[in-house]
Amino acid sequence: MQLKRAAAFLVALLPAAAGAGVLPEDRADLMWHYYDGGGVTIDGPSLLVRKKFAEKYAVSASYYMDMVSSASIDVVTTASPYTEERTQYGVGFEYLRGKVTYAASFSNSRENDYEANTASFSIAQDMFGDLTTVALLFSLGKDDVTRRGDPVFADEIDRRIYGVDVTQVATRSLVLGFSYEAIAEEGFLNNPYRQVRFVDPDAALGYSYEFERYPRTRTGNAFALRARWYLPYRAALQGDYRFYNDTWDIRSHTAEVSYTHPLDQRLTLDVHYRYYTQDAAEFYSDLFPRANFQNFLARDKELASLTSHTLGFGLAWEFRAPKMGFFDRTTLNLKYDRIEFEYGDFRDLRATGVAPGTEPLYAFGANVVRLFVSGWF
């Protein structure tokens, strides 16, 4: 749920990320996405359409669906596998006045035990001879949390993001960028189904379970740097770095490098590598010494210390769509990522015959595929 919650919130911010001075081109994107890893399979379609009017106004609409089948390690050790479906709808509006772009968007995401509503706003302006673009961003989220099989349980989450983004054209071939985000969350921030384990000599396994308890507030800060170097033969080299920390004592570093190269006039190849590492939350433990050991308890592997490596590629082929002359140009795109996750303090409870707390550390690999068609009109 937490991963989907974050994805829904970020998708709502996409219209606000457009640069000032020029509105996005009219286009439509139809995509199928697929994720398979750690006992979780997620797949489904998505659609995005953008259209501008009088070179001053632009509207967009999006649809996104996830079909989830989960038998993850969290599920198989404490509950039964499940399937569910999430749908998300979004709309956006942009207005260009001189060198200033105003943007607003709204999205609604629903699943059987969670509903997220997100509104975002931004203002971006070109300055200093159009070599610098400064954007101010704000997003507000309101989520409703329920629990399957429990008609009494209901709670909420309020989320706010304040951001600033600066893009600078340094030379004819080099573009630099910096961004900062302040993130504030308040409400029921944990998963209503997840449990922690604690030492219990009287239990058959040597441990028992109790429900997680999280703080009801969380504040985080994120800083990011990026560079785009355009090479003379239509290729490009990109580098990104992001640092994040929050009041739960989580600190993370993300570094990514990618290279884009045209194979011919119609086919383009992209290869990229991403490294991610984070520290565990201060109230996280794989095995607590006893029940109710402290005020806040977590065993969500997303709050554990972890490292991931992502290696991927993308292919984009530009072609003429038969019987679709209303498109000026179209592309067929395939993107694939292989992600390897390694946890520093989350253990695999499927291991048998070992003492609690000595199980092997958990690790898994995931495959991510995105296949989509884009058309400009």
DOLO-262075 format. One record per residue (C-alpha): x, z, y. Coordinates in steps of 0.5 Angstrom, whole numbers, padded with zeros to 4 digits, always signed. Layout:
XZY ...
//
This chain:
+0000+0000+0000 +0006+0002+0005 +0009-0005+0004 +0002-0009+0005 +0001-0004+0011 +0007-0006+0015 +0007-0013+0013 +0000-0014+0016 +0002-0010+0022 +0008-0015+0023 +0004-0021+0022 -0001-0019+0028 +0005-0019+0032 +0007-0026+0031 +0004-0030+0037 +0007-0025+0042 +0014-0027+0040 +0013-0034+0043 +0018-0035+0048 +0016-0036+0055 +0016-0043+0059 +0013-0047+0053 +0007-0046+0049 +0008-0047+0041 +0006-0054+0039 +0000-0056+0036 +0001-0055+0028 -0003-0053+0022 +0001-0049+0016 -0002-0048+0009 +0002-0043+0004 +0002-0040-0002 +0007-0034-0003 +0009-0031-0010 +0013-0024-0011 +0015-0022-0018 +0019-0015-0019 +0019-0008-0021 +0012-0009-0025 +0009-0012-0019 +0006-0019-0018 +0003-0021-0011 +0001-0028-0010 -0004-0032-0006 -0005-0037+0000 -0005-0037+0007 -0007-0041+0013 -0005-0042+0020 -0007-0046+0026 -0005-0047+0033 -0008-0051+0038 -0006-0052+0046 -0011-0054+0051 -0009-0057+0058 -0001-0055+0057 -0003-0048+0059 -0008-0045+0054 -0007-0044+0046 -0011-0041+0041 -0009-0039+0034 -0013-0037+0028 -0010-0035+0021 -0012-0033+0014 -0008-0029+0009 -0010-0027+0002 -0006-0022-0003 -0008-0022-0010 -0004-0016-0013 -0003-0014-0020 +0001-0007-0021 +0005-0004-0027 +0010-0001-0023 +0015+0005-0025 +0011+0009-0020 +0004+0007-0024 +0006+0007-0031 +0009+0014-0030 +0003+0017-0027 -0003+0013-0027 -0006+0006-0030 -0004-0001-0028 -0009-0004-0023 -0011-0010-0020 -0013-0011-0013 -0014-0016-0007 -0013-0016+0000 -0015-0021+0006 -0013-0021+0013 -0016-0025+0019 -0013-0026+0025 -0014-0030+0032 -0009-0030+0038 -0009-0033+0045 -0004-0035+0050 -0004-0037+0057 +0002-0040+0061 +0003-0040+0068 +0009-0042+0071 +0015-0039+0067 +0011-0033+0065 +0007-0033+0058 +0002-0028+0057 -0001-0027+0049 -0006-0023+0046 -0008-0023+0038 -0012-0019+0034 -0012-0018+0026 -0016-0015+0021 -0014-0013+0014 -0018-0010+0008 -0017-0008+0001 -0022-0003-0003 -0018+0003+0000 -0015+0001+0006 -0017-0003+0013 -0012-0004+0018 -0014-0007+0025 -0008-0009+0030 -0008-0011+0037 -0002-0014+0040 +0000-0016+0047 +0006-0019+0051 +0009-0022+0057 +0015-0026+0057 +0018-0030+0063 +0024-0035+0064 +0029-0033+0069 +0036-0035+0072 +0035-0042+0071 +0031-0042+0065 +0037-0039+0061 +0034-0032+0060 +0028-0030+0057 +0025-0023+0058 +0019-0021+0054 +0015-0014+0054 +0011-0013+0047 +0006-0008+0046 +0002-0007+0039 -0004-0002+0037 -0006-0001+0030 -0012+0003+0028 -0012+0004+0020 -0017+0007+0015 -0015+0010+0009 -0020+0012+0003 -0018+0014-0004 -0022+0010-0010 -0026+0015-0014 -0026+0020-0009 -0032+0019-0004 -0030+0025+0000 -0023+0023+0002 -0022+0019+0008 -0017+0019+0014 -0014+0015+0019 -0007+0012+0022 -0006+0011+0029 +0000+0006+0030 +0004+0004+0037 +0010-0001+0038 +0013-0002+0045 +0018-0007+0045 +0023-0011+0049 +0026-0017+0047 +0032-0021+0051 +0034-0028+0049 +0040-0031+0053 +0043-0038+0053 +0050-0037+0053 +0053-0044+0052 +0050-0051+0050 +0051-0049+0043 +0050-0041+0043 +0044-0037+0044 +0044-0029+0044 +0039-0024+0043 +0037-0017+0043 +0031-0013+0042 +0029-0006+0042 +0023-0003+0039 +0020+0004+0039 +0015+0006+0034 +0010+0012+0034 +0005+0013+0028 +0000+0019+0027 -0004+0021+0021 -0005+0020+0014 +0002+0017+0013 +0003+0018+0005 +0000+0014-0001 -0006+0018-0003 -0005+0017-0010 +0003+0018-0011 +0006+0025-0014 +0012+0028-0014 +0015+0032-0020 +0018+0039-0020 +0022+0043-0026 +0017+0046-0030 +0020+0049-0037 +0013+0050-0040 +0011+0043-0039 +0013+0038-0045 +0017+0034-0041 +0021+0039-0037 +0017+0038-0031 +0010+0037-0028 +0007+0034-0022 +0003+0035-0015 +0001+0031-0010 +0006+0028-0004 +0005+0032+0003 +0008+0028+0009 +0009+0030+0016 +0003+0027+0020 +0007+0024+0025 +0013+0019+0025 +0017+0016+0031 +0022+0011+0030 +0027+0007+0034 +0030+0000+0032 +0036-0004+0035 +0037-0011+0034 +0042-0017+0035 +0042-0024+0034 +0046-0030+0035 +0045-0038+0034 +0050-0043+0034 +0048-0050+0034 +0053-0055+0031 +0054-0062+0033 +0052-0065+0026 +0045-0062+0027 +0047-0056+0023 +0046-0049+0025 +0049-0042+0024 +0045-0035+0025 +0047-0028+0024 +0043-0022+0025 +0044-0014+0025 +0039-0009+0026 +0039-0001+0026 +0033+0003+0025 +0033+0011+0025 +0027+0016+0026 +0024+0023+0026 +0024+0023+0018 +0032+0022+0018 +0031+0015+0015 +0037+0011+0018 +0038+0004+0016 +0042-0002+0017 +0040-0010+0016 +0045-0015+0016 +0043-0023+0015 +0047-0029+0016 +0044-0036+0014 +0047-0043+0015 +0042-0049+0016 +0045-0056+0014 +0041-0063+0014 +0042-0067+0008 +0040-0073+0011 +0035-0075+0016 +0029-0072+0012 +0032-0067+0008 +0034-0060+0011 +0038-0055+0007 +0038-0047+0009 +0042-0042+0005 +0042-0034+0007 +0044-0028+0005 +0041-0021+0007 +0044-0014+0006 +0040-0008+0007 +0042+0000+0006 +0038+0006+0008 +0039+0014+0007 +0033+0018+0004 +0028+0022+0008 +0030+0029+0009 +0024+0031+0005 +0025+0027-0001 +0027+0029-0008 +0027+0026-0014 +0026+0033-0018 +0024+0039-0014 +0026+0046-0017 +0019+0049-0017 +0012+0047-0015 +0011+0048-0007 +0018+0048-0006 +0017+0046+0001 +0012+0044+0007 +0013+0037+0006 +0014+0033-0001 +0016+0026-0002 +0018+0022-0009 +0016+0015-0006 +0022+0010-0008 +0021+0007-0001 +0024+0014+0002 +0029+0014-0003 +0036+0012-0001 +0037+0005-0003 +0041-0002-0002 +0039-0009-0003 +0042-0015-0003 +0038-0022-0002 +0041-0029-0003 +0036-0035-0002 +0035-0042+0000 +0030-0046+0003 +0029-0054+0003 +0025-0058+0008 +0023-0065+0007 +0019-0069+0013 +0015-0074+0010 +0009-0079+0012 +0002-0076+0009 -0002-0081+0007 -0009-0082+0009 -0008-0076+0014 -0006-0080+0020 -0008-0075+0025 -0001-0071+0024 +0004-0074+0028 +0009-0071+0023 +0009-0067+0016 +0014-0063+0012 +0014-0060+0005 +0018-0053+0005 +0020-0049-0001 +0024-0042+0000 +0026-0038-0005 +0029-0031-0005 +0032-0027-0011 +0033-0019-0009 +0036-0014-0012 +0034-0007-0011 +0039-0001-0013 +0037+0006-0012 +0041+0012-0010 +0037+0018-0012 +0031+0015-0015 +0031+0016-0023 +0027+0012-0028 +0023+0016-0032 +0021+0011-0037 +0028+0014-0041 +0027+0019-0046 +0031+0024-0050 +0034+0026-0043 +0034+0033-0039 +0030+0032-0033 +0034+0030-0027 +0039+0026-0031 +0035+0020-0033 +0039+0013-0031 +0038+0011-0023 +0033+0006-0022 +0034-0001-0021 +0030-0008-0021 +0030-0015-0019 +0025-0019-0015 +0023-0026-0014 +0020-0029-0008 +0017-0036-0007 +0014-0039-0001 +0011-0046-0002 +0008-0049+0004 +0006-0055+0008 +0006-0056+0016 +0003-0061+0020 +0004-0063+0027 -0002-0066+0031 
//
